[in-house]
Each structure stands twice: as C-alpha cells, then as structure tokens.
Amino acid sequence: MATEATNGAAGEVPPVTFTALKPQVFVESSKANDAVAFYKAAFGAEEVNRVTHPKRKADQDLPLLLSAEIKLGSSTILISDLADDSTVKSTGLVFCLETEDIEGAVEKAVKAGGEGQMTEGEGAWLGGRVGKVKDPYGVVWLICTPPAAAKRSGDVEA
C-alpha cells in the first residue's frame, strides 16, 4: 500500500502556503541602479516597485537601493545593493518566499534542518517582518509577508 510522503512527523507543524518565490540578486553597493537599467535594456524588464534606504548618509552619491522589484515575463526578481548590514555578506542570490505564516514557515524549515531567525524592520521593503533561514547547503531563504498583506496590516510605510 502506497503512503503519501510527508515532510516531518504528522501533526507537529501545520502546513504553510507560499504565494510567491522571488529570487533576490545582491550586487556591489551603488550598482543596483545600473543592474536594473541593464535588465530593462537587455531583457525588457519592467520595474514595478522600488524602495531606497531612508537614512542613507548625505555624503554618498546614490541612495542605497534596498529593493527594486522587476518583472521579466511572468517572473519577479528583486535587485538590491549589497551593504555592510545586508542579509547576505557577498554578492549573489537569495530566495524570498512570501507567506502569511512567517513564523510557521521558519519553524518548519528549522525542524527540517535549517538555521533560522526572525528579524524586525530589516525587511520592511519585503513586508515588515522577515524570517531568515539558511539551509544545510548555505543558501539563504528570506520568508516574508506578501507586500499587499503587509500594507493591509500596516507593517510597511508608504
């Protein structure tokens, strides 16, 4: 008799539903604007949202780009400047999973073998609260509230 495969023991953690997967590309600081322009020119990307750091030092030429959301076909990609206090410590890729149940998603990932933590304010451009999970293979996954839900709950300032 065949049985359905489950992730973890039954009943321990309720299922979590994800609404989107958004890869986030981190580029050398102050180059994210150039990257967005390149993706527009090279691939016809459409920029749909942009958030810059509100407290960037006045002596710096360009504001830190926390997140530019671009659409390529039916896919969404986030482009960000790499900063000293960024989620990642080198240029590269991070995956952003959107869900209404951030805590449940982080808990499930930790039980599956990941290292996780919740942060406040760090991911305001992603939805206000962010869970961060590093999988056993070194890949960083951000777990965040969908932008529309964050705005409804008042987590994101316009």
Contacts in CASP RR format, 6 or more apart in sequence:
PFRMAT RR
TARGET T0000
AUTHOR 0000-0000-0000
METHOD contacts of the structure
MODEL  1
MATEATNGAAGEVPPVTFTALKPQVFVESSKANDAVAFYKAAFGAEEVNR
VTHPKRKADQDLPLLLSAEIKLGSSTILISDLADDSTVKSTGLVFCLETE
DIEGAVEKAVKAGGEGQMTEGEGAWLGGRVGKVKDPYGVVWLICTPPAAA
KRSGDVEA
7 108 0 8 1.000
7 112 0 8 1.000
8 111 0 8 1.000
8 112 0 8 1.000
12 111 0 8 1.000
13 104 0 8 1.000
13 107 0 8 1.000
13 108 0 8 1.000
13 111 0 8 1.000
14 101 0 8 1.000
14 104 0 8 1.000
16 99 0 8 1.000
16 101 0 8 1.000
16 104 0 8 1.000
16 105 0 8 1.000
16 108 0 8 1.000
17 99 0 8 1.000
17 100 0 8 1.000
17 101 0 8 1.000
18 97 0 8 1.000
18 98 0 8 1.000
18 99 0 8 1.000
18 105 0 8 1.000
19 98 0 8 1.000
19 99 0 8 1.000
19 100 0 8 1.000
19 146 0 8 1.000
20 76 0 8 1.000
20 96 0 8 1.000
20 97 0 8 1.000
20 98 0 8 1.000
20 146 0 8 1.000
21 95 0 8 1.000
21 96 0 8 1.000
21 97 0 8 1.000
21 98 0 8 1.000
22 69 0 8 1.000
22 76 0 8 1.000
22 77 0 8 1.000
22 78 0 8 1.000
22 95 0 8 1.000
22 96 0 8 1.000
22 97 0 8 1.000
22 98 0 8 1.000
23 77 0 8 1.000
23 78 0 8 1.000
23 93 0 8 1.000
23 94 0 8 1.000
23 95 0 8 1.000
23 96 0 8 1.000
24 67 0 8 1.000
24 77 0 8 1.000
24 78 0 8 1.000
24 79 0 8 1.000
24 80 0 8 1.000
24 93 0 8 1.000
24 94 0 8 1.000
24 95 0 8 1.000
24 96 0 8 1.000
24 142 0 8 1.000
25 35 0 8 1.000
25 77 0 8 1.000
25 78 0 8 1.000
25 79 0 8 1.000
25 80 0 8 1.000
25 92 0 8 1.000
25 93 0 8 1.000
26 80 0 8 1.000
26 81 0 8 1.000
26 82 0 8 1.000
26 86 0 8 1.000
26 88 0 8 1.000
26 90 0 8 1.000
26 91 0 8 1.000
26 92 0 8 1.000
26 93 0 8 1.000
26 94 0 8 1.000
27 35 0 8 1.000
27 79 0 8 1.000
27 80 0 8 1.000
27 81 0 8 1.000
27 82 0 8 1.000
27 91 0 8 1.000
27 92 0 8 1.000
28 81 0 8 1.000
28 82 0 8 1.000
28 91 0 8 1.000
29 64 0 8 1.000
29 81 0 8 1.000
29 82 0 8 1.000
29 83 0 8 1.000
30 60 0 8 1.000
30 61 0 8 1.000
30 62 0 8 1.000
30 64 0 8 1.000
30 81 0 8 1.000
31 81 0 8 1.000
32 65 0 8 1.000
32 68 0 8 1.000
32 79 0 8 1.000
32 80 0 8 1.000
32 81 0 8 1.000
33 62 0 8 1.000
33 65 0 8 1.000
33 68 0 8 1.000
35 79 0 8 1.000
36 45 0 8 1.000
36 47 0 8 1.000
36 65 0 8 1.000
36 68 0 8 1.000
36 70 0 8 1.000
36 79 0 8 1.000
39 45 0 8 1.000
39 70 0 8 1.000
39 72 0 8 1.000
39 77 0 8 1.000
39 79 0 8 1.000
40 46 0 8 1.000
40 47 0 8 1.000
40 70 0 8 1.000
43 72 0 8 1.000
44 72 0 8 1.000
45 70 0 8 1.000
45 71 0 8 1.000
45 72 0 8 1.000
45 77 0 8 1.000
46 70 0 8 1.000
46 71 0 8 1.000
47 68 0 8 1.000
47 69 0 8 1.000
47 70 0 8 1.000
48 69 0 8 1.000
48 70 0 8 1.000
48 71 0 8 1.000
48 76 0 8 1.000
49 67 0 8 1.000
49 68 0 8 1.000
49 69 0 8 1.000
49 147 0 8 1.000
50 65 0 8 1.000
50 67 0 8 1.000
50 68 0 8 1.000
50 69 0 8 1.000
51 65 0 8 1.000
51 66 0 8 1.000
51 67 0 8 1.000
51 68 0 8 1.000
51 124 0 8 1.000
51 125 0 8 1.000
52 63 0 8 1.000
52 64 0 8 1.000
52 65 0 8 1.000
52 66 0 8 1.000
53 63 0 8 1.000
53 64 0 8 1.000
53 65 0 8 1.000
53 66 0 8 1.000
53 83 0 8 1.000
56 63 0 8 1.000
56 64 0 8 1.000
64 81 0 8 1.000
64 83 0 8 1.000
65 79 0 8 1.000
65 80 0 8 1.000
65 81 0 8 1.000
66 80 0 8 1.000
66 81 0 8 1.000
66 123 0 8 1.000
66 124 0 8 1.000
66 125 0 8 1.000
67 78 0 8 1.000
67 79 0 8 1.000
67 80 0 8 1.000
67 125 0 8 1.000
67 126 0 8 1.000
68 78 0 8 1.000
68 79 0 8 1.000
68 80 0 8 1.000
69 76 0 8 1.000
69 77 0 8 1.000
69 78 0 8 1.000
70 76 0 8 1.000
70 77 0 8 1.000
70 78 0 8 1.000
70 79 0 8 1.000
78 96 0 8 1.000
78 126 0 8 1.000
80 86 0 8 1.000
82 88 0 8 1.000
82 90 0 8 1.000
82 91 0 8 1.000
87 94 0 8 1.000
87 122 0 8 1.000
87 130 0 8 1.000
87 132 0 8 1.000
87 140 0 8 1.000
87 142 0 8 1.000
88 94 0 8 1.000
88 140 0 8 1.000
94 139 0 8 1.000
94 140 0 8 1.000
94 141 0 8 1.000
94 142 0 8 1.000
95 139 0 8 1.000
95 140 0 8 1.000
95 141 0 8 1.000
95 142 0 8 1.000
96 126 0 8 1.000
96 141 0 8 1.000
96 142 0 8 1.000
96 143 0 8 1.000
96 144 0 8 1.000
97 105 0 8 1.000
97 141 0 8 1.000
97 142 0 8 1.000
97 143 0 8 1.000
97 144 0 8 1.000
98 144 0 8 1.000
98 145 0 8 1.000
98 146 0 8 1.000
99 105 0 8 1.000
99 143 0 8 1.000
99 144 0 8 1.000
99 145 0 8 1.000
99 146 0 8 1.000
100 145 0 8 1.000
100 146 0 8 1.000
100 149 0 8 1.000
102 118 0 8 1.000
102 129 0 8 1.000
102 130 0 8 1.000
102 131 0 8 1.000
102 143 0 8 1.000
102 144 0 8 1.000
102 145 0 8 1.000
103 118 0 8 1.000
105 131 0 8 1.000
105 143 0 8 1.000
106 116 0 8 1.000
106 117 0 8 1.000
106 118 0 8 1.000
106 131 0 8 1.000
106 132 0 8 1.000
106 133 0 8 1.000
106 143 0 8 1.000
109 116 0 8 1.000
109 133 0 8 1.000
109 135 0 8 1.000
109 141 0 8 1.000
109 143 0 8 1.000
110 116 0 8 1.000
110 133 0 8 1.000
113 135 0 8 1.000
113 136 0 8 1.000
114 133 0 8 1.000
114 134 0 8 1.000
114 135 0 8 1.000
114 136 0 8 1.000
115 133 0 8 1.000
115 134 0 8 1.000
116 131 0 8 1.000
116 132 0 8 1.000
116 133 0 8 1.000
116 134 0 8 1.000
117 131 0 8 1.000
117 132 0 8 1.000
118 129 0 8 1.000
118 130 0 8 1.000
118 131 0 8 1.000
118 132 0 8 1.000
119 129 0 8 1.000
119 130 0 8 1.000
119 131 0 8 1.000
119 132 0 8 1.000
120 128 0 8 1.000
120 129 0 8 1.000
121 128 0 8 1.000
121 129 0 8 1.000
121 130 0 8 1.000
122 130 0 8 1.000
123 129 0 8 1.000
123 130 0 8 1.000
123 142 0 8 1.000
123 144 0 8 1.000
124 155 0 8 1.000
124 156 0 8 1.000
124 157 0 8 1.000
125 156 0 8 1.000
126 142 0 8 1.000
126 144 0 8 1.000
126 145 0 8 1.000
126 147 0 8 1.000
127 144 0 8 1.000
127 145 0 8 1.000
127 146 0 8 1.000
127 147 0 8 1.000
127 149 0 8 1.000
127 150 0 8 1.000
127 155 0 8 1.000
127 156 0 8 1.000
128 144 0 8 1.000
128 145 0 8 1.000
128 150 0 8 1.000
128 155 0 8 1.000
128 156 0 8 1.000
129 144 0 8 1.000
129 145 0 8 1.000
129 155 0 8 1.000
130 142 0 8 1.000
130 143 0 8 1.000
130 144 0 8 1.000
131 142 0 8 1.000
131 143 0 8 1.000
131 144 0 8 1.000
132 140 0 8 1.000
132 141 0 8 1.000
132 142 0 8 1.000
132 143 0 8 1.000
133 140 0 8 1.000
133 141 0 8 1.000
133 143 0 8 1.000
134 140 0 8 1.000
134 141 0 8 1.000
135 141 0 8 1.000
144 150 0 8 1.000
145 153 0 8 1.000
145 155 0 8 1.000
147 156 0 8 1.000
150 156 0 8 1.000
151 158 0 8 1.000
END
